[in-house]
Amino acid sequence: MPSVTLSPKFQVVIPRPVRDHLGLVPGQKMQVMEYNERVEFIPERDISELRGFVKGINTSLVREADRVWMWSIPAAGWSTSQTGLTRRTLLRHCEMRTS
């Protein structure tokens, strides 16, 4: 593991193998964090570089019963008066789906 020296101006030079491996360029912005008694530099990336980075992720999930009420009816553009559904009916339906 390469080591670096902190200059009198509190600057460090990132070793060339690390720069090359991470694709860092001069003038690139970085987030600096203190974490568990160490300093971490996180390169800021252009949002276009993130396209497709979660391709193939499984997005199916079973929602908790209290979340189904909050999201399903308003998201569908319905109201409880239009559907005749009550909170208790929806909660019972969610319990049946998950068991």
Buried (B, 14 or more C-beta within 10 A) or exposed (E): EEEEEEEEEEEEEEEEEEBEEEEBEEEEEEEEEEEEEEEEEEEEEEEEEEEEEEEEEEEEEEBEBEEBBEEBBEEEEEEBEEEEBEEEEBBEBBEEEEE
